[in-house]
């Protein structure tokens, strides 16, 4: 799940960076991410001093059929 979240955050930032991609523009795009909705039920946010995006942990387990099932960790 963490890989899905990280990849989608990066994709969003790359789209907002535009065709003139460089490190500073990408960092600026990431740090200006506000209320990004990836369908997780929690909006994701970044800032210059907060690179965590979310402090929620999503647990998953495989059921008997090999499908991922959510596990409530709270």
CNS distance restraints for C-alpha pairs under 8 A (distance, minus, plus):
assign (resid   1 and name CA) (resid   5 and name CA) 6.31 0.50 0.50
assign (resid   1 and name CA) (resid  58 and name CA) 7.36 0.50 0.50
assign (resid   2 and name CA) (resid   6 and name CA) 6.03 0.50 0.50
assign (resid   3 and name CA) (resid   7 and name CA) 5.92 0.50 0.50
assign (resid   4 and name CA) (resid   8 and name CA) 6.13 0.50 0.50
assign (resid   5 and name CA) (resid   9 and name CA) 6.17 0.50 0.50
assign (resid   5 and name CA) (resid  38 and name CA) 7.64 0.50 0.50
assign (resid   6 and name CA) (resid  10 and name CA) 6.25 0.50 0.50
assign (resid   7 and name CA) (resid  11 and name CA) 6.15 0.50 0.50
assign (resid   8 and name CA) (resid  12 and name CA) 6.11 0.50 0.50
assign (resid   8 and name CA) (resid  38 and name CA) 7.63 0.50 0.50
assign (resid   9 and name CA) (resid  13 and name CA) 6.27 0.50 0.50
assign (resid   9 and name CA) (resid  30 and name CA) 7.76 0.50 0.50
assign (resid  10 and name CA) (resid  14 and name CA) 6.06 0.50 0.50
assign (resid  10 and name CA) (resid  30 and name CA) 7.54 0.50 0.50
assign (resid  11 and name CA) (resid  15 and name CA) 6.20 0.50 0.50
assign (resid  12 and name CA) (resid  16 and name CA) 6.35 0.50 0.50
assign (resid  13 and name CA) (resid  17 and name CA) 6.02 0.50 0.50
assign (resid  13 and name CA) (resid  26 and name CA) 6.50 0.50 0.50
assign (resid  13 and name CA) (resid  29 and name CA) 5.23 0.50 0.50
assign (resid  13 and name CA) (resid  30 and name CA) 5.45 0.50 0.50
assign (resid  13 and name CA) (resid  33 and name CA) 7.56 0.50 0.50
assign (resid  14 and name CA) (resid  18 and name CA) 6.57 0.50 0.50
assign (resid  14 and name CA) (resid  21 and name CA) 7.77 0.50 0.50
assign (resid  14 and name CA) (resid  26 and name CA) 6.60 0.50 0.50
assign (resid  14 and name CA) (resid  29 and name CA) 7.63 0.50 0.50
assign (resid  16 and name CA) (resid  29 and name CA) 6.40 0.50 0.50
assign (resid  17 and name CA) (resid  21 and name CA) 6.24 0.50 0.50
assign (resid  17 and name CA) (resid  25 and name CA) 6.01 0.50 0.50
assign (resid  17 and name CA) (resid  26 and name CA) 5.86 0.50 0.50
assign (resid  17 and name CA) (resid  29 and name CA) 6.00 0.50 0.50
assign (resid  21 and name CA) (resid  25 and name CA) 6.44 0.50 0.50
assign (resid  21 and name CA) (resid  26 and name CA) 6.77 0.50 0.50
assign (resid  22 and name CA) (resid  26 and name CA) 6.23 0.50 0.50
assign (resid  23 and name CA) (resid  27 and name CA) 6.13 0.50 0.50
assign (resid  24 and name CA) (resid  28 and name CA) 6.06 0.50 0.50
assign (resid  25 and name CA) (resid  29 and name CA) 6.09 0.50 0.50
assign (resid  26 and name CA) (resid  30 and name CA) 6.17 0.50 0.50
assign (resid  27 and name CA) (resid  31 and name CA) 6.02 0.50 0.50
assign (resid  28 and name CA) (resid  32 and name CA) 6.09 0.50 0.50
assign (resid  29 and name CA) (resid  33 and name CA) 6.48 0.50 0.50
assign (resid  30 and name CA) (resid  46 and name CA) 6.65 0.50 0.50
assign (resid  30 and name CA) (resid  47 and name CA) 7.84 0.50 0.50
assign (resid  31 and name CA) (resid  46 and name CA) 4.98 0.50 0.50
assign (resid  31 and name CA) (resid  47 and name CA) 4.45 0.50 0.50
assign (resid  31 and name CA) (resid  48 and name CA) 5.52 0.50 0.50
assign (resid  31 and name CA) (resid  51 and name CA) 7.41 0.50 0.50
assign (resid  32 and name CA) (resid  45 and name CA) 7.90 0.50 0.50
assign (resid  32 and name CA) (resid  46 and name CA) 6.26 0.50 0.50
assign (resid  32 and name CA) (resid  47 and name CA) 6.07 0.50 0.50
assign (resid  33 and name CA) (resid  44 and name CA) 7.49 0.50 0.50
assign (resid  33 and name CA) (resid  45 and name CA) 5.38 0.50 0.50
assign (resid  33 and name CA) (resid  46 and name CA) 5.28 0.50 0.50
assign (resid  33 and name CA) (resid  47 and name CA) 7.30 0.50 0.50
assign (resid  34 and name CA) (resid  43 and name CA) 7.78 0.50 0.50
assign (resid  34 and name CA) (resid  44 and name CA) 6.46 0.50 0.50
assign (resid  34 and name CA) (resid  45 and name CA) 4.52 0.50 0.50
assign (resid  34 and name CA) (resid  46 and name CA) 6.47 0.50 0.50
assign (resid  35 and name CA) (resid  43 and name CA) 4.64 0.50 0.50
assign (resid  35 and name CA) (resid  44 and name CA) 5.18 0.50 0.50
assign (resid  35 and name CA) (resid  45 and name CA) 5.55 0.50 0.50
assign (resid  36 and name CA) (resid  43 and name CA) 5.29 0.50 0.50
assign (resid  36 and name CA) (resid  44 and name CA) 4.85 0.50 0.50
assign (resid  36 and name CA) (resid  45 and name CA) 6.56 0.50 0.50
assign (resid  37 and name CA) (resid  41 and name CA) 7.62 0.50 0.50
assign (resid  37 and name CA) (resid  42 and name CA) 7.09 0.50 0.50
assign (resid  37 and name CA) (resid  43 and name CA) 5.18 0.50 0.50
assign (resid  37 and name CA) (resid  44 and name CA) 6.62 0.50 0.50
assign (resid  38 and name CA) (resid  43 and name CA) 7.60 0.50 0.50
assign (resid  42 and name CA) (resid  54 and name CA) 7.82 0.50 0.50
assign (resid  43 and name CA) (resid  54 and name CA) 7.94 0.50 0.50
assign (resid  44 and name CA) (resid  53 and name CA) 5.02 0.50 0.50
assign (resid  44 and name CA) (resid  54 and name CA) 5.84 0.50 0.50
assign (resid  45 and name CA) (resid  53 and name CA) 4.75 0.50 0.50
assign (resid  45 and name CA) (resid  54 and name CA) 7.10 0.50 0.50
assign (resid  46 and name CA) (resid  50 and name CA) 5.56 0.50 0.50
assign (resid  46 and name CA) (resid  51 and name CA) 5.44 0.50 0.50
assign (resid  46 and name CA) (resid  52 and name CA) 6.80 0.50 0.50
assign (resid  46 and name CA) (resid  53 and name CA) 5.14 0.50 0.50
assign (resid  47 and name CA) (resid  51 and name CA) 6.33 0.50 0.50
assign (resid  57 and name CA) (resid  73 and name CA) 7.48 0.50 0.50
assign (resid  58 and name CA) (resid  70 and name CA) 7.34 0.50 0.50
assign (resid  58 and name CA) (resid  71 and name CA) 7.31 0.50 0.50
assign (resid  58 and name CA) (resid  72 and name CA) 7.49 0.50 0.50
assign (resid  58 and name CA) (resid  73 and name CA) 7.37 0.50 0.50
assign (resid  59 and name CA) (resid  70 and name CA) 5.85 0.50 0.50
assign (resid  59 and name CA) (resid  71 and name CA) 4.81 0.50 0.50
assign (resid  59 and name CA) (resid  72 and name CA) 6.40 0.50 0.50
assign (resid  59 and name CA) (resid  73 and name CA) 6.37 0.50 0.50
assign (resid  60 and name CA) (resid  68 and name CA) 6.05 0.50 0.50
assign (resid  60 and name CA) (resid  69 and name CA) 5.40 0.50 0.50
assign (resid  60 and name CA) (resid  70 and name CA) 4.50 0.50 0.50
assign (resid  60 and name CA) (resid  71 and name CA) 5.13 0.50 0.50
assign (resid  61 and name CA) (resid  68 and name CA) 5.47 0.50 0.50
assign (resid  61 and name CA) (resid  69 and name CA) 5.32 0.50 0.50
assign (resid  61 and name CA) (resid  70 and name CA) 6.53 0.50 0.50
assign (resid  61 and name CA) (resid  71 and name CA) 6.68 0.50 0.50
assign (resid  62 and name CA) (resid  66 and name CA) 5.19 0.50 0.50
assign (resid  62 and name CA) (resid  67 and name CA) 5.24 0.50 0.50
assign (resid  62 and name CA) (resid  68 and name CA) 4.59 0.50 0.50
assign (resid  62 and name CA) (resid  69 and name CA) 6.02 0.50 0.50
assign (resid  63 and name CA) (resid  67 and name CA) 5.49 0.50 0.50
assign (resid  63 and name CA) (resid  68 and name CA) 6.41 0.50 0.50
assign (resid  63 and name CA) (resid  69 and name CA) 6.53 0.50 0.50
